[in-house]
Amino acid sequence: METKIKDALKQIDFNVSSTEEIKKQMRDFVFMRLDNFPLLKNLDKNLIERNIDKIYDYIYDYEYCKNCPGSKNCEKNNPLLTTSIEIRGDIITRANSPCKEIYKNLAFNDLYTIRDFSDDWLSVRINNIDKTKNRLLAINKYIKYLQGEENNWIFINGAFKSGRSFLAAAITNDLASKNKGQLMFINSTIRFKELSDTPKNELQKQLNKYSECLCLVIDDFGNEYKNDFIRDGILFPILSFRASHNLLTIFTSDFTIKEICELYTTSKSGEIRTKQLYSLLKKMCGNEINLGEIGPY
């Protein structure tokens, strides 16, 4: 797409030595397109000539943004800005304002209470995902959740760099685009440690945020530090609340559910709660979705 944009707009050669030659190329570019712009096509020719640079910028910007390559690939002279013009009698003014991609990213950031993935992934959606069998299983579970047919959670495991986190980000971004409520995409190693260090008088308030959000992704699940308090005072209360309120929860992990629960058996007295954790995860997640070895992401 980006190449097509550049080819379509490769009308002006700013390396030529003559200013008049640049102006001529601008005129040719503009007058070829005037009929496509109701705001411009009935303007006096002399007015257009006097403001050729402003009108050129406006048309160029419009045609580039019509096939937007995304915020990360914007190569305009003024990236992530939209050019507009205002005509008052024989005066034409030009202005720049933030483009829709900026507002989209701001809106997404507002919907993510916590987002432990980079800005580069904000534009990914489920239609960007390679539709292999097991990835489709995860996407289909999400679609059934949207349709109200299924309240099961999604547990995605597989080798490092198999695309687990990328797939989970695509699902949550798709959900964010529907603006149904707050989301969290957390790295378990960072956030569980953060919660375990939270003062007691603040902890419940923080747990409520994790428990009550529309969708919670626990990324890299199983690699966090484990002890009885993290299991019984943080993880289990969050998951119990989410299960009882049918709130979508997605896990990505190196491990199976059984392996994670074995790792969480940190003491003899904790075996009962670990069994409860295993039963809850198996009931809510159903079949685990394994992405295998290194994937395309």
N, C-alpha and C positions, 0 to 999 in steps of 0.2 A: 504494500500500500504506500509506504513512504517513498519508494522509487517512483511510483506513478505520480505522486504529488509533485516531486521535484521535476520530473519530465514535463508535466503539464505547465509548470510555472517557469520553466527555463527559457523565458522570453527575453529577459533583461541581462545583458552582459555588462556588469559594473566595472569590468577591467578595461573597457575601451577607454582611450585617452580623451576623447572629446565629450564634453558635457552635453553638447547638442545632440550627439549620437545617442547618449543615454536618454535624453528627453524624447527623441524620436522613437526609440524602442518603447518607452513608457506610453507614448501616444498610441502607437500601434496596439499595444497590449490592451489599453483602456477602451479604445473605440471599437475593437473587435467584440467587446463584451457588454457594451452599454445597454443593448436591448434586453439583457438578462437582469437589469437592475432598474426597476420602476422609479426609484429615487433619483436616478441619474439621467435616464434616457431623454428626458425633455429639457435638460439644461441647455443654456446657451453655449455654443461651441467655444466662444472666447472665455467664458467663465471656467469651462473645463480646462482649457489651455493654461490659464493662470494658476490653476490649482491641480495640475496634472500629478504632482508627487503625492498629494494627499489622497486623491481619488485612486491612484495606482495602489497605494498602501492599503486602502480600504478593500479594493477588489481582490488584490493578492491575498490579503488576510482572510477574507470570506472564503475564497476557493481552497486555501490551505486547510482551514478549520472544518470545512464541509466534509473532508476526509481525514479527520483528526487521527494522528498516529498514536495518541496517548501522551500523557504529561511527560513521561520519561523520554520520549522520542521527539519532542517538539524542537524543531530546528529553525524556527522563525527568528528574525532579527530581534524581536521582542517576545521571547518565549513565554507562554502561559498568560499572554495578554491579548485581548480582542480589540481590534481597531474599529471605531465608529466615526461617522462624520455627521455634522449638523449643518444644514443650509439655511441661511437667513438672508434673503434678498441676494445680493451679489457677494456675500461673505460665506466662505466654507471653513469650518473649523474641524479639527481632527482630535480625537480623544482615545485613550487606551484604558481599558478596565479589565479586571481579572476574568479569565475565561471560565467556562463551566466546569472544566476539570479541577480547577482550584476549589470551587465550591463543593464539588463532589467529594474531594478528598477531605475537606473540612467536615462535611456532613458525616462521612464514614468515621472520622476520628471522634466525633461527638457520640456516635452509636457504640463505639468500643470503649467500655470503661477501662479495660486493660487490653493492650494489643502487643503481644510479644512476637511480632514478626515485622519485617522491614517494610518501608513504604513501597518498595518495588513490587510487593505482592498485592497491593491494594486494588489493582485493576484486574486481577485474575478472577475468573468465574468458572462455573462448572462446564461451560461449553469450551473452555480452554484445556480441559483435562483429556489426556489420552484415554480413549474409551476401551481399555482392557477389561476383561471379565470382572476382576475383583474391584477395580475402581468403579465400574458400573454398579456393583452391588452396593457400595457406599452411597453413590449418588441416588440410586433407587430408594434406599432407605430414607434418605433426606426428602425425596419427592413425596413418598408416602406420608412422612411426617407433616409436610405442608398441606397435604390433602386430608389430614385428620384420620388417616387409616392406620397409623402406626405410631406408638409412643416410645418405641424402643430406642435405646441409645446406640451409638456407633463406635465400635472399638476397632481401630486400624493399627495393625502391627506390620513388622517387616524390617528388613535390614536398614542400616544407616544409609541415607541418600536414596531410599526407595520411593520417595515422594509422599510420605505419610503427611507431613506438615503442610505441604503444598496443597494436597487434596483437601485437608481440613480447612485451610484458608479459603480455598475456592468456595466451599460450602458456606462458610460463615459470611464471606463477602456477598454471596448471593442472597443470603438471609438479610444482611444489612441493607441491601438495595431495596428490600421490601418495607423497611422502616417499621418493623413490628415491635421493637423494643431493644433494650440494652444487651450487649454481647461482651463476653470476655474470652480472650485467647491467651492463655497463660502458659508460661514455661514452668513446669512443676518444680524443677530444681530451685529456681529463683523465688517463686511465689510462696511455696510451702515453707521455705526457710524464713521468708519475710513475715508470714503469718505466725510462725512459731516464736519469732522475736517480738511480736506485738504485745504491748502491755495488756494485762488482763482486763482492765476497764475499757479497752478499745477493741478487744478481740472480737466480741460478738457482733459489733457493728460491721467489722470487716468481713466476718463470716457470712453475714446476711447478704452482702453484695455478691459474693460468690454463689450463694445458695439461690438467690431470687432472680438473677438475670435470665433473660429469655433463652440464651444459649451459652453454654460454658464448654470451651475446648481445653482439655488438660493435655498439653503437648509434652512429649518426652516422659510420659508417665512411667514410673518405676525407677527412674534415675535420681529421684530426689532422696535426700537424707531421710532415713526411716527410724522412728522410735514409737513407743506406745502413745505418746501425746499427739504426734502428727497423725497417727492412724485413728485414734479414738477421739481426739479433741478438735481435729481439723477435717481430715478427709471423710470420715464416716458421717459426721453431722451434715456436711455439705451434700454428700451423695444421697443420704436418707431424705433430706428435704426435697431435693430435686426429683427423686423417684416418686415421692408421695404427691408431688404437684405436676407430674408428667412434663418436666422441663427438659428440652433437648440437651444432651450431654455427649460430647465427642472426645474420645481418647486416641492419642497416638503413642506408640510405644515400641521399644525393642523387644518387649517380652509378651508372653501370653498372660491371660488373666490368672491362670494357675500359678505361673512363675512369680508374678507380682505379689500375690497373696502369700506365697512361700517366703518371699523377701520381707514381707511385713510381719511375719511370725517372729517378732523380736524378743519374745519372752514366753515362758510356759503359760503364764496366766493370760497372755494375750491370744492364745489359740482360739478361744471361743469367739472373740470379736473378729479375728481374721476369717473364721469360717462364715460369720455373718457378712463380712465384706465380700467374700468370694460368692456367696449365694446372691447377694444384691447385684453384683456386676454381671453374673451369668444370666440372671433373670431379665435384667434391663437391656443388656447388650445382645443377648442371643448369640448367634454365630459370629465369631471373630473374623475380621476381613484381613487376610495376609497379602501384602503387596510384594512379597518375595525379596529378591536381591535388588541391586542398584537399578533405579528407574530413570525415566527421561528428564527428570527435573533436578 
